[in-house]
Amino acid sequence: MKKLREQNILGLDFGLKHTGVAIATDGLALGLETIEGDSLTVIKRVKELVGQNSIDLILIGIPETGIHDNKQQKLVENFFKELKKGLSEDEKVKIKLVDEKFSTKQVQRYAFLANEHQEAARLLIEDYLAKQMFP
């Protein structure tokens, strides 16, 4: 099993119109692209990225608000289920939901620096790596 820093990680900031994508290799996270379109379009592109980049782990940001009837939270949960179905077992990639509330707040402060969707996805990865290394 690869060490966390050796894993190729894809971060997704899923949205109805735009999905930010970031990638981490050797522990360095970078914004990659923004996918325009619905969940099927996103899943198709994610499958391509998984194959092209030997992805070990996909992180999907989910708003953990504590509110049980949060529409965005339900959309992300549905996307998570669709993505799990869409990836074949041959790809053996793990998929995890991670809290995105802090990354969203950070992006709102620094959105002028980069594409906000990609930046949110990048921060998801960075937050995840930091929490795993320094729990």
DRENTORKOL-3810 file (N, C-alpha, C; in nm, 4 decimals):
REM DRENTORKOL-3810
@n.u->0.0836; n.v->-0.1195; n.w->0.0000; ca.u->0.0000; ca.v->0.0000; ca.w->0.0000; c.u->0.0877; c.v->0.1254; c.w->0.0000
@n.u->0.0527; n.v->0.2201; n.w->-0.0845; ca.u->0.1294; ca.v->0.3434; ca.w->-0.0950; c.u->0.1096; c.v->0.4309; c.w->0.0287
@n.u->0.2144; n.v->0.5035; n.w->0.0657; ca.u->0.2029; ca.v->0.6034; ca.w->0.1706; c.u->0.1179; c.v->0.7179; c.w->0.1174
@n.u->0.0572; n.v->0.7916; n.w->0.2086; ca.u->-0.0335; ca.v->0.8994; ca.w->0.1688; c.u->0.0319; c.v->0.9968; c.w->0.0713
@n.u->0.1529; n.v->1.0379; n.w->0.0966; ca.u->0.2209; ca.v->1.1351; ca.w->0.0101; c.u->0.2575; c.v->1.0767; c.w->-0.1266
@n.u->0.2575; n.v->0.9456; n.w->-0.1368; ca.u->0.2894; ca.v->0.8808; ca.w->-0.2641; c.u->0.1657; c.v->0.8569; c.w->-0.3497
@n.u->0.0489; n.v->0.8784; n.w->-0.2926; ca.u->-0.0754; ca.v->0.8547; ca.w->-0.3653; c.u->-0.1068; c.v->0.9709; c.w->-0.4589
@n.u->-0.1679; n.v->0.9375; n.w->-0.5712; ca.u->-0.2205; ca.v->1.0396; ca.w->-0.6614; c.u->-0.3657; c.v->1.0627; c.w->-0.6208
@n.u->-0.3961; n.v->1.1864; n.w->-0.5855; ca.u->-0.5273; ca.v->1.2192; ca.w->-0.5306; c.u->-0.5965; c.v->1.3209; c.w->-0.6211
@n.u->-0.7235; n.v->1.2953; n.w->-0.6487; ca.u->-0.8061; ca.v->1.3874; ca.w->-0.7258; c.u->-0.9060; c.v->1.4504; c.w->-0.6304
@n.u->-0.9151; n.v->1.5818; n.w->-0.6296; ca.u->-1.0119; ca.v->1.6535; ca.w->-0.5465; c.u->-1.1207; c.v->1.7119; c.w->-0.6346
@n.u->-1.2463; n.v->1.6996; n.w->-0.5893; ca.u->-1.3600; ca.v->1.7503; ca.w->-0.6659; c.u->-1.4452; c.v->1.8421; c.w->-0.5800
@n.u->-1.4673; n.v->1.9624; n.w->-0.6297; ca.u->-1.5623; ca.v->2.0556; ca.w->-0.5684; c.u->-1.6844; c.v->2.0548; c.w->-0.6600
@n.u->-1.7773; n.v->1.9615; n.w->-0.6320; ca.u->-1.8909; ca.v->1.9360; ca.w->-0.7204; c.u->-1.9963; c.v->2.0455; c.w->-0.7103
@n.u->-2.0473; n.v->2.0869; n.w->-0.8286; ca.u->-2.1568; ca.v->2.1816; ca.w->-0.8362; c.u->-2.2467; c.v->2.1470; c.w->-0.9535
@n.u->-2.3663; n.v->2.2033; n.w->-0.9539; ca.u->-2.4609; ca.v->2.1736; ca.w->-1.0615; c.u->-2.4116; c.v->2.2202; c.w->-1.1977
@n.u->-2.3419; n.v->2.3336; n.w->-1.2016; ca.u->-2.2947; ca.v->2.3874; ca.w->-1.3289; c.u->-2.1440; c.v->2.3733; c.w->-1.3472
@n.u->-2.0695; n.v->2.3848; n.w->-1.2380; ca.u->-1.9229; ca.v->2.3833; ca.w->-1.2449; c.u->-1.8688; c.v->2.2886; c.w->-1.1383
@n.u->-1.7706; n.v->2.2085; n.w->-1.1767; ca.u->-1.7026; ca.v->2.1223; ca.w->-1.0809; c.u->-1.5531; c.v->2.1504; c.w->-1.0898
@n.u->-1.4990; n.v->2.1973; n.w->-0.9783; ca.u->-1.3565; ca.v->2.2234; ca.w->-0.9717; c.u->-1.2809; c.v->2.0938; c.w->-0.9510
@n.u->-1.1674; n.v->2.0821; n.w->-1.0204; ca.u->-1.0858; ca.v->1.9617; ca.w->-1.0112; c.u->-0.9425; c.v->2.0029; c.w->-0.9763
@n.u->-0.8851; n.v->1.9302; n.w->-0.8804; ca.u->-0.7446; ca.v->1.9484; ca.w->-0.8452; c.u->-0.6808; c.v->1.8116; c.w->-0.8347
@n.u->-0.5493; n.v->1.8095; n.w->-0.8454; ca.u->-0.4759; ca.v->1.6838; ca.w->-0.8367; c.u->-0.3558; c.v->1.7023; c.w->-0.7453
@n.u->-0.3253; n.v->1.5970; n.w->-0.6694; ca.u->-0.2057; ca.v->1.5973; ca.w->-0.5861; c.u->-0.1192; c.v->1.4787; c.w->-0.6252
@n.u->0.0056; n.v->1.5073; n.w->-0.6521; ca.u->0.1054; ca.v->1.4037; ca.w->-0.6747; c.u->0.2239; c.v->1.4387; c.w->-0.5859
@n.u->0.2787; n.v->1.3392; n.w->-0.5224; ca.u->0.3901; ca.v->1.3603; ca.w->-0.4290; c.u->0.3559; c.v->1.4622; c.w->-0.3206
@n.u->0.2289; n.v->1.4677; n.w->-0.2806; ca.u->0.1859; ca.v->1.5550; ca.w->-0.1720; c.u->0.1649; c.v->1.7005; c.w->-0.2100
@n.u->0.1811; n.v->1.7352; n.w->-0.3373; ca.u->0.1632; ca.v->1.8728; ca.w->-0.3834; c.u->0.0323; c.v->1.8834; c.w->-0.4607
@n.u->-0.0598; n.v->1.9662; n.w->-0.4118; ca.u->-0.1907; ca.v->1.9816; ca.w->-0.4748; c.u->-0.1926; c.v->2.1041; c.w->-0.5660
@n.u->-0.2458; n.v->2.0839; n.w->-0.6863; ca.u->-0.2572; ca.v->2.1920; ca.w->-0.7845; c.u->-0.3950; c.v->2.1890; c.w->-0.8483
@n.u->-0.4498; n.v->2.3087; n.w->-0.8761; ca.u->-0.5741; ca.v->2.3164; ca.w->-0.9511; c.u->-0.5513; c.v->2.2597; c.w->-1.0900
@n.u->-0.6476; n.v->2.1832; n.w->-1.1406; ca.u->-0.6299; ca.v->2.1170; ca.w->-1.2691; c.u->-0.7222; c.v->2.1742; c.w->-1.3766
@n.u->-0.8532; n.v->2.1742; n.w->-1.3482; ca.u->-0.9488; ca.v->2.2232; ca.w->-1.4470; c.u->-1.0845; c.v->2.2431; c.w->-1.3811
@n.u->-1.1730; n.v->2.3073; n.w->-1.4547; ca.u->-1.3123; ca.v->2.3191; ca.w->-1.4146; c.u->-1.3954; c.v->2.2497; c.w->-1.5213
@n.u->-1.4784; n.v->2.1561; n.w->-1.4762; ca.u->-1.5637; ca.v->2.0823; ca.w->-1.5689; c.u->-1.7000; c.v->2.1512; c.w->-1.5708
@n.u->-1.7459; n.v->2.1850; n.w->-1.6910; ca.u->-1.8768; ca.v->2.2469; ca.w->-1.7088; c.u->-1.9754; c.v->2.1371; c.w->-1.7458
@n.u->-2.0872; n.v->2.1299; n.w->-1.6759; ca.u->-2.1882; ca.v->2.0320; ca.w->-1.7140; c.u->-2.2465; c.v->1.9566; c.w->-1.5967
@n.u->-2.3339; n.v->1.8630; n.w->-1.6301; ca.u->-2.4059; ca.v->1.7866; ca.w->-1.5283; c.u->-2.3189; c.v->1.6733; c.w->-1.4721
@n.u->-2.3771; n.v->1.5959; n.w->-1.3805; ca.u->-2.3011; ca.v->1.4907; ca.w->-1.3131; c.u->-2.2498; c.v->1.3843; c.w->-1.4104
@n.u->-2.3248; n.v->1.3533; n.w->-1.5142; ca.u->-2.2783; ca.v->1.2532; ca.w->-1.6112; c.u->-2.1548; c.v->1.3013; c.w->-1.6868
@n.u->-2.1529; n.v->1.4290; n.w->-1.7202; ca.u->-2.0367; ca.v->1.4887; ca.w->-1.7859; c.u->-1.9158; c.v->1.4831; c.w->-1.6930
@n.u->-1.9386; n.v->1.5148; n.w->-1.5669; ca.u->-1.8301; ca.v->1.5137; ca.w->-1.4677; c.u->-1.7765; c.v->1.3714; c.w->-1.4507
@n.u->-1.8658; n.v->1.2742; n.w->-1.4369; ca.u->-1.8233; ca.v->1.1353; ca.w->-1.4182; c.u->-1.7405; c.v->1.0871; c.w->-1.5371
@n.u->-1.7834; n.v->1.1206; n.w->-1.6569; ca.u->-1.7088; ca.v->1.0810; ca.w->-1.7770; c.u->-1.5665; c.v->1.1381; c.w->-1.7725
@n.u->-1.5549; n.v->1.2651; n.w->-1.7389; ca.u->-1.4224; ca.v->1.3288; ca.w->-1.7343; c.u->-1.3384; c.v->1.2732; c.w->-1.6193
@n.u->-1.4002; n.v->1.2481; n.w->-1.5043; ca.u->-1.3270; ca.v->1.1929; ca.w->-1.3903; c.u->-1.2700; c.v->1.0555; c.w->-1.4263
@n.u->-1.3479; n.v->0.9749; n.w->-1.4969; ca.u->-1.2992; ca.v->0.8434; ca.w->-1.5399; c.u->-1.1745; c.v->0.8583; c.w->-1.6274
@n.u->-1.1760; n.v->0.9563; n.w->-1.7170; ca.u->-1.0596; ca.v->0.9812; ca.w->-1.8020; c.u->-0.9390; c.v->1.0222; c.w->-1.7180
@n.u->-0.9616; n.v->1.1121; n.w->-1.6225; ca.u->-0.8524; ca.v->1.1608; ca.w->-1.5375; c.u->-0.7950; c.v->1.0497; c.w->-1.4497
@n.u->-0.8817; n.v->0.9616; n.w->-1.4011; ca.u->-0.8365; ca.v->0.8486; ca.w->-1.3195; c.u->-0.7410; c.v->0.7611; c.w->-1.4008
@n.u->-0.7778; n.v->0.7320; n.w->-1.5241; ca.u->-0.6931; ca.v->0.6502; ca.w->-1.6096; c.u->-0.5640; c.v->0.7187; c.w->-1.6501
@n.u->-0.5724; n.v->0.8463; n.w->-1.6834; ca.u->-0.4548; ca.v->0.9206; ca.w->-1.7296; c.u->-0.3531; c.v->0.9463; c.w->-1.6191
@n.u->-0.3998; n.v->0.9562; n.w->-1.4952; ca.u->-0.3130; ca.v->0.9990; ca.w->-1.3850; c.u->-0.2927; c.v->0.8933; c.w->-1.2766
@n.u->-0.3362; n.v->0.7716; n.w->-1.3015; ca.u->-0.3222; ca.v->0.6630; ca.w->-1.2030; c.u->-0.3686; c.v->0.7068; c.w->-1.0640
@n.u->-0.4910; n.v->0.7558; n.w->-1.0572; ca.u->-0.5468; ca.v->0.8091; ca.w->-0.9322; c.u->-0.5734; c.v->0.6950; c.w->-0.8335
@n.u->-0.5313; n.v->0.7169; n.w->-0.7079; ca.u->-0.5526; ca.v->0.6206; ca.w->-0.5996; c.u->-0.6735; c.v->0.6571; c.w->-0.5144
@n.u->-0.7015; n.v->0.7870; n.w->-0.5045; ca.u->-0.8044; ca.v->0.8354; ca.w->-0.4132; c.u->-0.8735; c.v->0.9569; c.w->-0.4741
@n.u->-1.0067; n.v->0.9601; n.w->-0.4627; ca.u->-1.0853; ca.v->1.0767; ca.w->-0.5043; c.u->-1.1507; c.v->1.1338; c.w->-0.3800
@n.u->-1.1333; n.v->1.2640; n.w->-0.3589; ca.u->-1.1972; ca.v->1.3347; ca.w->-0.2492; c.u->-1.3051; c.v->1.4252; c.w->-0.3061
@n.u->-1.4248; n.v->1.4152; n.w->-0.2501; ca.u->-1.5363; ca.v->1.4986; ca.w->-0.2941; c.u->-1.5792; c.v->1.5851; c.w->-0.1765
@n.u->-1.5810; n.v->1.7152; n.w->-0.1971; ca.u->-1.6213; ca.v->1.8071; ca.w->-0.0912; c.u->-1.7711; c.v->1.8033; c.w->-0.0694
@n.u->-1.8088; n.v->1.7989; n.w->0.0588; ca.u->-1.9505; ca.v->1.7994; ca.w->0.0948; c.u->-1.9716; c.v->1.9016; c.w->0.2052
@n.u->-2.0755; n.v->1.9841; n.w->0.1938; ca.u->-2.1011; ca.v->2.0831; ca.w->0.2987; c.u->-2.1612; c.v->2.0160; c.w->0.4226
@n.u->-2.0837; n.v->2.0092; n.w->0.5286; ca.u->-2.1304; ca.v->1.9502; ca.w->0.6546; c.u->-2.1915; c.v->2.0616; c.w->0.7396
@n.u->-2.3193; n.v->2.0849; n.w->0.7201; ca.u->-2.3851; ca.v->2.1964; ca.w->0.7878; c.u->-2.4594; c.v->2.1552; c.w->0.9135
@n.u->-2.4853; n.v->2.0275; n.w->0.9276; ca.u->-2.5660; ca.v->1.9826; ca.w->1.0406; c.u->-2.7152; c.v->1.9922; c.w->1.0125
@n.u->-2.7504; n.v->2.0502; n.w->0.8988; ca.u->-2.8908; ca.v->2.0615; ca.w->0.8595; c.u->-2.9244; c.v->1.9390; c.w->0.7764
@n.u->-3.0279; n.v->1.8666; n.w->0.8144; ca.u->-3.0606; ca.v->1.7413; ca.w->0.7469; c.u->-3.1237; c.v->1.7610; c.w->0.6098
@n.u->-3.1760; n.v->1.8779; n.w->0.5811; ca.u->-3.2446; ca.v->1.9009; ca.w->0.4547; c.u->-3.1652; c.v->1.9959; c.w->0.3651
@n.u->-3.0342; n.v->1.9836; n.w->0.3665; ca.u->-2.9491; ca.v->2.0695; ca.w->0.2873; c.u->-2.9460; c.v->2.0174; c.w->0.1433
@n.u->-2.9921; n.v->2.0994; n.w->0.0477; ca.u->-3.0014; ca.v->2.0562; ca.w->-0.0929; c.u->-2.8651; c.v->2.0237; c.w->-0.1527
@n.u->-2.7666; n.v->2.1089; n.w->-0.1286; ca.u->-2.6335; ca.v->2.0856; ca.w->-0.1857; c.u->-2.5729; c.v->1.9566; c.w->-0.1289
@n.u->-2.5947; n.v->1.9326; n.w->-0.0024; ca.u->-2.5432; ca.v->1.8107; ca.w->0.0601; c.u->-2.6041; c.v->1.6869; c.w->-0.0067
@n.u->-2.7331; n.v->1.6912; n.w->-0.0328; ca.u->-2.7996; ca.v->1.5783; ca.w->-0.0988; c.u->-2.7498; c.v->1.5603; c.w->-0.2419
@n.u->-2.7272; n.v->1.6709; n.w->-0.3126; ca.u->-2.6740; ca.v->1.6625; ca.w->-0.4485; c.u->-2.5368; c.v->1.5953; c.w->-0.4502
@n.u->-2.4527; n.v->1.6336; n.w->-0.3549; ca.u->-2.3188; ca.v->1.5761; ca.w->-0.3476; c.u->-2.3263; c.v->1.4280; c.w->-0.3118
@n.u->-2.4129; n.v->1.3927; n.w->-0.2182; ca.u->-2.4287; ca.v->1.2515; ca.w->-0.1805; c.u->-2.4755; c.v->1.1681; c.w->-0.3005
@n.u->-2.5675; n.v->1.2220; n.w->-0.3798; ca.u->-2.6143; ca.v->1.1515; ca.w->-0.5002; c.u->-2.5020; c.v->1.1378; c.w->-0.6032
@n.u->-2.4248; n.v->1.2454; n.w->-0.6201; ca.u->-2.3112; ca.v->1.2406; ca.w->-0.7119; c.u->-2.2102; c.v->1.1347; c.w->-0.6666
@n.u->-2.1830; n.v->1.1297; n.w->-0.5375; ca.u->-2.0918; ca.v->1.0311; ca.w->-0.4797; c.u->-2.1367; c.v->0.8887; c.w->-0.5166
@n.u->-2.2666; n.v->0.8617; n.w->-0.5013; ca.u->-2.3208; ca.v->0.7291; ca.w->-0.5341; c.u->-2.3084; c.v->0.7000; c.w->-0.6840
@n.u->-2.3385; n.v->0.8007; n.w->-0.7668; ca.u->-2.3285; ca.v->0.7837; ca.w->-0.9125; c.u->-2.1837; c.v->0.7578; c.w->-0.9546
@n.u->-2.0915; n.v->0.8295; n.w->-0.8937; ca.u->-1.9509; ca.v->0.8134; ca.w->-0.9292; c.u->-1.9008; c.v->0.6747; c.w->-0.8906
@n.u->-1.9412; n.v->0.6273; n.w->-0.7741; ca.u->-1.9017; ca.v->0.4921; ca.w->-0.7321; c.u->-1.9513; c.v->0.3876; c.w->-0.8316
@n.u->-2.0741; n.v->0.4053; n.w->-0.8788; ca.u->-2.1289; ca.v->0.3132; ca.w->-0.9793; c.u->-2.0561; c.v->0.3278; c.w->-1.1132
@n.u->-2.0203; n.v->0.4510; n.w->-1.1477; ca.u->-1.9603; ca.v->0.4795; ca.w->-1.2779; c.u->-1.8172; c.v->0.4316; c.w->-1.2924
@n.u->-1.7469; n.v->0.4181; n.w->-1.1809; ca.u->-1.6089; ca.v->0.3700; ca.w->-1.1884; c.u->-1.6092; c.v->0.2180; c.w->-1.1812
@n.u->-1.5401; n.v->0.1562; n.w->-1.2721; ca.u->-1.5367; ca.v->0.0101; ca.w->-1.2725; c.u->-1.4493; c.v->-0.0394; c.w->-1.1581
@n.u->-1.4727; n.v->-0.1614; n.w->-1.1166; ca.u->-1.3942; ca.v->-0.2198; ca.w->-1.0084; c.u->-1.2484; c.v->-0.2376; c.w->-1.0487
@n.u->-1.2214; n.v->-0.2441; n.w->-1.1781; ca.u->-1.0834; ca.v->-0.2565; ca.w->-1.2252; c.u->-0.9997; c.v->-0.1346; c.w->-1.1880
@n.u->-1.0652; n.v->-0.0195; n.w->-1.1730; ca.u->-0.9918; ca.v->0.1035; ca.w->-1.1446; c.u->-0.9467; c.v->0.1129; c.w->-0.9994
@n.u->-1.0077; n.v->0.0383; n.w->-0.9103; ca.u->-0.9675; ca.v->0.0271; ca.w->-0.7693; c.u->-0.9288; c.v->0.1599; c.w->-0.7060
@n.u->-1.0065; n.v->0.2595; n.w->-0.7303; ca.u->-0.9826; ca.v->0.3905; ca.w->-0.6704; c.u->-1.0787; c.v->0.4081; c.w->-0.5530
@n.u->-1.0262; n.v->0.4606; n.w->-0.4438; ca.u->-1.1109; ca.v->0.4878; ca.w->-0.3273; c.u->-1.1758; c.v->0.6241; c.w->-0.3467
@n.u->-1.2969; n.v->0.6380; n.w->-0.2951; ca.u->-1.3687; ca.v->0.7652; ca.w->-0.3034; c.u->-1.4152; c.v->0.8022; c.w->-0.1624
@n.u->-1.3864; n.v->0.9246; n.w->-0.1208; ca.u->-1.4251; ca.v->0.9697; ca.w->0.0123; c.u->-1.4937; c.v->1.1052; c.w->0.0046
@n.u->-1.5922; n.v->1.1234; n.w->0.0912; ca.u->-1.6530; ca.v->1.2550; ca.w->0.1106; c.u->-1.5762; c.v->1.3256; c.w->0.2214
@n.u->-1.5430; n.v->1.4525; n.w->0.1996; ca.u->-1.4715; ca.v->1.5302; ca.w->0.3009; c.u->-1.5411; c.v->1.6648; c.w->0.3203
@n.u->-1.5385; n.v->1.7120; n.w->0.4430; ca.u->-1.6023; ca.v->1.8390; ca.w->0.4778; c.u->-1.5356; c.v->1.9531; c.w->0.4007
@n.u->-1.6179; n.v->2.0355; n.w->0.3367; ca.u->-1.5635; ca.v->2.1444; ca.w->0.2548; c.u->-1.5857; c.v->2.2822; c.w->0.3136
@n.u->-1.6446; n.v->2.2927; n.w->0.4311; ca.u->-1.6825; ca.v->2.4262; ca.w->0.4790; c.u->-1.5640; c.v->2.5203; c.w->0.4958
@n.u->-1.4493; n.v->2.4707; n.w->0.5386; ca.u->-1.3353; ca.v->2.5598; ca.w->0.5560; c.u->-1.2728; c.v->2.5979; c.w->0.4227
@n.u->-1.2706; n.v->2.5053; n.w->0.3279; ca.u->-1.2132; ca.v->2.5372; ca.w->0.1972; c.u->-1.2968; c.v->2.6436; c.w->0.1265
@n.u->-1.4291; n.v->2.6349; n.w->0.1410; ca.u->-1.5171; ca.v->2.7341; ca.w->0.0796; c.u->-1.4900; c.v->2.8730; c.w->0.1372
@n.u->-1.4753; n.v->2.8822; n.w->0.2679; ca.u->-1.4470; ca.v->3.0117; ca.w->0.3320; c.u->-1.3123; c.v->3.0660; c.w->0.2879
@n.u->-1.2112; n.v->2.9789; n.w->0.2771; ca.u->-1.0797; ca.v->3.0234; ca.w->0.2333; c.u->-1.0838; c.v->3.0750; c.w->0.0900
@n.u->-1.1540; n.v->3.0059; n.w->0.0030; ca.u->-1.1623; ca.v->3.0464; ca.w->-0.1369; c.u->-1.2300; c.v->3.1820; c.w->-0.1498
@n.u->-1.3313; n.v->3.2055; n.w->-0.0695; ca.u->-1.4014; ca.v->3.3332; ca.w->-0.0760; c.u->-1.3075; c.v->3.4489; c.w->-0.0435
@n.u->-1.2073; n.v->3.4253; n.w->0.0399; ca.u->-1.1105; ca.v->3.5301; ca.w->0.0739; c.u->-1.0062; c.v->3.5487; c.w->-0.0354
@n.u->-0.9709; n.v->3.4383; n.w->-0.1041; ca.u->-0.8607; ca.v->3.4431; ca.w->-0.2002; c.u->-0.9023; c.v->3.4103; c.w->-0.3427
@n.u->-1.0280; n.v->3.4268; n.w->-0.3740; ca.u->-1.0795; ca.v->3.3879; ca.w->-0.5054; c.u->-1.0126; c.v->3.4649; c.w->-0.6198
@n.u->-0.9604; n.v->3.5819; n.w->-0.5909; ca.u->-0.8968; ca.v->3.6608; ca.w->-0.6963; c.u->-0.7663; c.v->3.5963; c.w->-0.7451
@n.u->-0.7108; n.v->3.5015; n.w->-0.6686; ca.u->-0.5831; ca.v->3.4404; ca.w->-0.7042; c.u->-0.5933; c.v->3.3356; c.w->-0.8148
@n.u->-0.7070; n.v->3.2657; n.w->-0.8207; ca.u->-0.7189; ca.v->3.1544; ca.w->-0.9158; c.u->-0.8662; c.v->3.1257; c.w->-0.9405
@n.u->-0.8905; n.v->3.0323; n.w->-1.0287; ca.u->-1.0271; ca.v->2.9874; ca.w->-1.0514; c.u->-1.0836; c.v->2.9339; c.w->-0.9205
@n.u->-1.1946; n.v->2.9884; n.w->-0.8752; ca.u->-1.2467; ca.v->2.9531; ca.w->-0.7429; c.u->-1.2862; c.v->2.8067; c.w->-0.7307
@n.u->-1.3334; n.v->2.7447; n.w->-0.8363; ca.u->-1.3739; ca.v->2.6043; ca.w->-0.8298; c.u->-1.2515; c.v->2.5128; c.w->-0.8165
@n.u->-1.1494; n.v->2.5406; n.w->-0.8952; ca.u->-1.0263; ca.v->2.4633; ca.w->-0.8860; c.u->-0.9580; c.v->2.4862; c.w->-0.7515
@n.u->-0.9603; n.v->2.6095; n.w->-0.7059; ca.u->-0.8975; ca.v->2.6434; ca.w->-0.5781; c.u->-0.9672; c.v->2.5717; c.w->-0.4626
@n.u->-1.0985; n.v->2.5635; n.w->-0.4666; ca.u->-1.1729; ca.v->2.4914; ca.w->-0.3622; c.u->-1.1348; c.v->2.3435; c.w->-0.3630
@n.u->-1.1209; n.v->2.2853; n.w->-0.4812; ca.u->-1.0813; ca.v->2.1449; ca.w->-0.4925; c.u->-0.9389; c.v->2.1248; c.w->-0.4407
@n.u->-0.8509; n.v->2.2190; n.w->-0.4705; ca.u->-0.7122; ca.v->2.2109; ca.w->-0.4236; c.u->-0.7068; c.v->2.2175; c.w->-0.2713
@n.u->-0.7840; n.v->2.3071; n.w->-0.2142; ca.u->-0.7863; ca.v->2.3209; ca.w->-0.0682; c.u->-0.8461; c.v->2.1980; c.w->-0.0001
@n.u->-0.9414; n.v->2.1317; n.w->-0.0658; ca.u->-0.9949; ca.v->2.0057; ca.w->-0.0123; c.u->-0.8823; c.v->1.9048; c.w->0.0075
@n.u->-0.7977; n.v->1.8937; n.w->-0.0937; ca.u->-0.6867; ca.v->1.7986; ca.w->-0.0860; c.u->-0.5891; c.v->1.8403; c.w->0.0232
@n.u->-0.5526; n.v->1.9678; n.w->0.0251; ca.u->-0.4565; ca.v->2.0144; ca.w->0.1252; c.u->-0.5082; c.v->1.9928; c.w->0.2672
@n.u->-0.6355; n.v->2.0244; n.w->0.2902; ca.u->-0.6945; ca.v->2.0040; ca.w->0.4230; c.u->-0.6937; c.v->1.8561; c.w->0.4600
@n.u->-0.7278; n.v->1.7709; n.w->0.3654; ca.u->-0.7298; ca.v->1.6268; ca.w->0.3902; c.u->-0.5895; c.v->1.5770; c.w->0.4258
@n.u->-0.4901; n.v->1.6154; n.w->0.3465; ca.u->-0.3531; ca.v->1.5720; ca.w->0.3731; c.u->-0.3054; c.v->1.6199; c.w->0.5102
@n.u->-0.3354; n.v->1.7440; n.w->0.5432; ca.u->-0.2941; ca.v->1.7981; ca.w->0.6731; c.u->-0.3588; c.v->1.7230; c.w->0.7892
@n.u->-0.4872; n.v->1.6924; n.w->0.7758; ca.u->-0.5577; ca.v->1.6208; ca.w->0.8820; c.u->-0.5075; c.v->1.4779; c.w->0.8967
@n.u->-0.4659; n.v->1.4163; n.w->0.7869; ca.u->-0.4135; ca.v->1.2806; ca.w->0.7946; c.u->-0.2734; c.v->1.2762; c.w->0.8552
@n.u->-0.1958; n.v->1.3781; n.w->0.8270; ca.u->-0.0584; ca.v->1.3800; ca.w->0.8757; c.u->-0.0481; c.v->1.4353; c.w->1.0189
@n.u->-0.1394; n.v->1.5266; n.w->1.0531; ca.u->-0.1383; ca.v->1.5891; ca.w->1.1854; c.u->-0.2786; c.v->1.5852; c.w->1.2453
@n.u->-0.3249; n.v->1.4663; n.w->1.2877; ca.u->-0.4638; ca.v->1.4530; ca.w->1.3354; c.u->-0.4967; c.v->1.5282; c.w->1.4600
END
